[in-house]
Amino acid sequence: MIRALVLACLASSALWAQNVVSESAIHQAVERHVRAALQRQHGTQERCEIHARWKGDVVLAEKGPVEIAVKPLSARPLRGAGLVRVELKVKGETCRTLTVTVDTRIYRRVLVTSRAVRRGELLGADLLEPEERDVTLLKDGYFTEADQVKGLQARRPMNAGEILTRQHSQSVPLVRQGDAVELVVDSGKMQLSTQGVALQDGGAGVRIRVRNQESGKVLQGEVVAAGMVRMGGGEGQNE
């Protein structure tokens, strides 16, 4: 009994003498690093959930206060699952390097459909409502304000509760295929125009193919108003 007590005391004393970096301390350092990186990337502090997947305390042979430095392993943004390098330093010297997996989820209030939407339906306040959603892996862009969807229509049918993205939307056509249009060319101080035919639908700011009525050439231009297409220098790009 006495011997067992002595051994237990010795083991406790040895453990106390070790320099231990707790799992919790590693998690906190990783989370601080990711939050700071997101702040730099987005400029606003979005709600995010960060989970470092390191398990277990780390025991260092070196004595003294431990500095935990976290660095990115690549230039890839920290969204979803990613990796960071954690350096454990004592007196400025790196004693141990860890590769830690971190899962980052980003949440924002975005516009979602309040009911089913038909293809070609004009997108407005009656169809959309703000709701916080996970936007971590959205690559097509999303909308956060009603003003951002003015002049847009649904590109395809959508179910109620879907996040509206640029992939789902397009400009309401100001020009439709087959319409007679004015082709305008800005040339220095002069503005020249001729007649053409639209070969595609197009909303404001969209580049479409047109046929010059005089030359018969198929060109590309930007829709600037109903019935008007602006051509680049030299009447736009030939097809």
Backbone torsions as a table, in degrees:
resi	resn	phi	psi	omega
1	MET	NA	-47.7	179.9
2	ILE	-63.7	-41.4	-179.1
3	ARG	-63.6	-41.8	179.5
4	ALA	-62.9	-38.8	179.4
5	LEU	-66.3	-40.2	178.7
6	VAL	-63.7	-45.0	-179.8
7	LEU	-62.7	-39.7	179.0
8	ALA	-64.1	-40.5	179.0
9	CYS	-66.0	-40.4	179.2
10	LEU	-64.1	-43.7	179.8
11	ALA	-63.0	-41.2	179.3
12	SER	-65.0	-39.8	179.5
13	SER	-65.1	-40.4	-179.8
14	ALA	-65.6	-41.0	179.9
15	LEU	-64.9	-38.6	-179.9
16	TRP	-64.1	-32.0	-177.5
17	ALA	-76.9	-16.7	-178.8
18	GLN	-74.4	152.1	176.0
19	ASN	-94.6	103.5	-172.3
20	VAL	-108.0	128.4	172.9
21	VAL	-102.7	117.0	-173.2
22	SER	-74.7	154.3	174.9
23	GLU	-56.6	-40.3	-179.5
24	SER	-62.6	-41.5	-179.9
25	ALA	-64.2	-38.5	178.4
26	ILE	-65.2	-45.3	179.2
27	HIS	-59.5	-45.0	-177.9
28	GLN	-63.8	-40.1	-179.9
29	ALA	-65.9	-41.7	179.0
30	VAL	-64.3	-44.0	-178.9
31	GLU	-63.9	-39.6	177.4
32	ARG	-62.2	-42.9	-179.8
33	HIS	-61.6	-45.9	-177.5
34	VAL	-66.4	-42.4	179.5
35	ARG	-62.0	-40.7	178.7
36	ALA	-65.3	-39.5	179.2
37	ALA	-65.3	-41.2	178.2
38	LEU	-64.4	-37.6	178.4
39	GLN	-62.4	-41.7	179.2
40	ARG	-68.0	-39.2	-176.2
41	GLN	-71.0	-41.7	-171.2
42	HIS	-104.5	-20.6	-179.6
43	GLY	77.7	-12.2	176.4
44	THR	-128.8	153.0	-179.1
45	GLN	-90.9	90.1	176.6
46	GLU	-76.2	157.2	175.9
47	ARG	-70.5	132.2	179.8
48	CYS	-141.9	154.3	174.9
49	GLU	-117.9	125.6	-175.5
50	ILE	-123.3	126.2	-179.2
51	HIS	-129.4	108.7	174.1
52	ALA	-80.3	137.1	-173.2
53	ARG	-101.9	20.7	177.7
54	TRP	-77.9	136.5	179.0
55	LYS	-121.9	134.2	174.2
56	GLY	99.9	149.9	174.5
57	ASP	-76.2	159.9	178.6
58	VAL	-118.0	127.5	-179.7
59	VAL	-101.5	126.9	178.6
60	LEU	-108.4	142.5	177.4
61	ALA	-76.5	-29.3	-178.4
62	GLU	-74.4	143.0	-178.9
63	LYS	-100.4	150.1	177.3
64	GLY	123.7	170.0	179.0
65	PRO	-59.5	140.4	-177.3
66	VAL	-103.9	129.7	172.8
67	GLU	-99.6	131.5	178.6
68	ILE	-107.1	113.9	179.8
69	ALA	-109.9	129.4	-179.5
70	VAL	-113.4	131.5	-178.4
71	LYS	-133.7	149.6	176.9
72	PRO	-71.4	151.8	175.6
73	LEU	-93.8	-15.0	178.7
74	SER	-155.4	175.3	178.7
75	ALA	-83.6	-2.4	-178.5
76	ARG	-64.3	132.6	179.0
77	PRO	-58.4	146.4	-179.8
78	LEU	-82.3	82.9	178.1
79	ARG	-132.6	130.2	-175.2
80	GLY	73.8	-147.2	-179.9
81	ALA	-81.0	133.9	179.0
82	GLY	-152.7	178.5	-177.8
83	LEU	-124.9	143.5	172.3
84	VAL	-132.4	158.7	176.4
85	ARG	-102.8	129.8	178.9
86	VAL	-112.8	121.4	179.0
87	GLU	-107.9	126.8	177.2
88	LEU	-100.4	118.0	-173.4
89	LYS	-119.7	141.6	173.1
90	VAL	-126.6	124.8	-178.3
91	LYS	55.1	37.2	176.1
92	GLY	83.5	-7.5	-179.2
93	GLU	-101.3	134.4	178.9
94	THR	-74.2	118.9	-178.7
95	CYS	-98.3	-26.6	-176.8
96	ARG	-155.8	139.6	177.4
97	THR	-120.3	130.7	-179.1
98	LEU	-118.5	144.7	170.2
99	THR	-105.9	116.5	-172.3
100	VAL	-116.1	130.1	174.0
101	THR	-82.5	134.8	179.6
102	VAL	-132.8	132.6	178.5
103	ASP	-105.8	121.8	-176.6
104	THR	-117.5	121.6	176.9
105	ARG	-113.8	132.0	-176.4
106	ILE	-113.9	132.7	-177.9
107	TYR	-121.5	138.2	176.4
108	ARG	-142.9	156.5	171.3
109	ARG	-81.0	114.3	-177.2
110	VAL	-125.0	167.2	179.1
111	LEU	-84.3	128.0	176.8
112	VAL	-124.3	157.4	-179.2
113	THR	-73.4	135.1	-180.0
114	SER	-88.4	-12.6	175.9
115	ARG	-156.0	176.2	176.6
116	ALA	-63.9	141.7	-176.6
117	VAL	-121.7	135.2	178.6
118	ARG	-87.1	153.2	175.0
119	ARG	-60.0	133.3	178.7
120	GLY	87.6	-4.9	-179.1
121	GLU	-72.2	138.6	179.8
122	LEU	-68.4	131.3	-177.4
123	LEU	-87.3	119.6	-179.1
124	GLY	-145.6	-174.1	-175.6
125	ALA	-62.6	-26.3	-179.1
126	ASP	-73.9	-15.4	-178.4
127	LEU	-106.3	-12.2	-170.6
128	LEU	-128.7	149.6	175.9
129	GLU	-146.9	147.8	179.5
130	PRO	-78.1	140.9	179.1
131	GLU	-155.9	141.0	179.0
132	GLU	-75.1	128.8	-179.2
133	ARG	-138.6	160.7	174.1
134	ASP	-76.7	115.6	-178.8
135	VAL	-113.6	18.4	-174.2
136	THR	-53.1	-47.1	-171.7
137	LEU	-106.3	10.9	178.6
138	LEU	-71.5	123.7	-176.9
139	LYS	-109.5	-12.0	-173.5
140	ASP	-93.2	1.2	-177.4
141	GLY	83.1	147.0	-178.9
142	TYR	-137.2	170.5	-176.3
143	PHE	-114.6	141.0	-179.4
144	THR	-116.6	-17.0	-177.2
145	GLU	-130.7	146.2	-179.0
146	ALA	-61.5	-33.2	-179.6
147	ASP	-61.6	-24.5	-176.9
148	GLN	-72.7	-15.7	-176.1
149	VAL	-108.1	8.2	177.6
150	LYS	-61.5	132.9	179.3
151	GLY	79.6	12.3	179.0
152	LEU	-110.3	153.3	175.5
153	GLN	-131.7	164.2	-178.9
154	ALA	-71.5	129.5	178.3
155	ARG	-77.4	-28.2	-179.0
156	ARG	-150.4	164.9	177.3
157	PRO	-62.0	146.2	179.1
158	MET	-133.9	146.6	176.1
159	ASN	-85.0	161.0	175.1
160	ALA	-61.9	138.3	177.1
161	GLY	88.3	3.7	177.9
162	GLU	-81.3	144.6	174.1
163	ILE	-74.0	128.0	177.5
164	LEU	-78.6	123.8	177.2
165	THR	-124.2	173.1	179.5
166	ARG	-66.2	-23.4	177.1
167	GLN	-69.2	-26.7	-178.5
168	HIS	-89.2	-9.6	-169.9
169	SER	-127.8	158.9	176.3
170	GLN	-153.4	161.3	179.1
171	SER	-66.4	142.4	173.3
172	VAL	-65.1	125.7	-176.1
173	PRO	-59.5	128.6	169.9
174	LEU	-93.7	-19.4	177.9
175	VAL	-131.5	136.7	178.5
176	ARG	-117.9	154.1	-179.4
177	GLN	-52.9	130.8	180.0
178	GLY	94.3	-11.8	179.4
179	ASP	-68.9	143.6	168.9
180	ALA	-76.2	131.4	-176.8
181	VAL	-132.0	157.1	173.9
182	GLU	-93.5	125.5	178.3
183	LEU	-96.7	117.8	-174.6
184	VAL	-111.0	132.2	177.4
185	VAL	-122.1	121.6	174.4
186	ASP	-88.6	118.8	-179.1
187	SER	-126.7	89.9	-178.4
188	GLY	65.5	-120.8	-178.8
189	LYS	-88.6	-4.6	-176.8
190	MET	-108.0	149.0	174.3
191	GLN	-121.2	118.4	-179.4
192	LEU	-105.0	149.5	178.6
193	SER	-143.4	154.0	175.8
194	THR	-150.0	176.3	-177.4
195	GLN	-99.8	148.4	179.1
196	GLY	-151.5	-179.6	178.9
197	VAL	-127.6	131.1	178.0
198	ALA	-72.4	133.2	177.5
199	LEU	-102.9	-0.7	179.0
200	GLN	-148.2	159.2	168.0
201	ASP	-73.9	151.9	176.4
202	GLY	-162.4	137.8	174.5
203	GLY	-94.0	-179.0	-178.9
204	ALA	-58.9	130.5	177.5
205	GLY	84.1	-2.6	-178.4
206	VAL	-91.3	137.5	176.8
207	ARG	-87.1	131.1	-179.4
208	ILE	-131.6	165.2	174.9
209	ARG	-88.4	138.5	178.1
210	VAL	-135.8	158.5	175.0
211	ARG	-113.7	124.8	175.9
212	ASN	-70.6	122.5	-176.1
213	GLN	-65.5	-33.4	-176.5
214	GLU	-76.9	-47.1	-174.8
215	SER	-93.2	-20.2	-177.2
216	GLY	79.7	0.0	-178.2
217	LYS	-75.4	146.4	174.0
218	VAL	-95.2	123.1	-174.8
219	LEU	-126.4	176.1	174.2
220	GLN	-120.6	139.8	177.3
221	GLY	-149.3	172.3	-177.9
222	GLU	-105.3	129.3	178.1
223	VAL	-70.5	124.2	-179.1
224	VAL	-114.5	-20.7	178.7
225	ALA	-165.1	172.5	177.4
226	ALA	-60.1	122.4	178.2
227	GLY	76.5	11.1	-178.2
228	MET	-133.5	131.9	179.7
229	VAL	-127.9	126.7	179.4
230	ARG	-92.2	128.6	179.4
231	MET	-98.3	153.2	174.7
232	GLY	-76.9	-174.8	177.2
233	GLY	-58.3	138.0	-179.9
234	GLY	75.0	29.2	176.2
235	GLU	68.7	21.2	176.1
236	GLY	90.7	-172.0	-173.0
237	GLN	-96.3	129.4	175.8
238	ASN	-69.7	148.8	176.1
239	GLU	-88.8	NA	NA
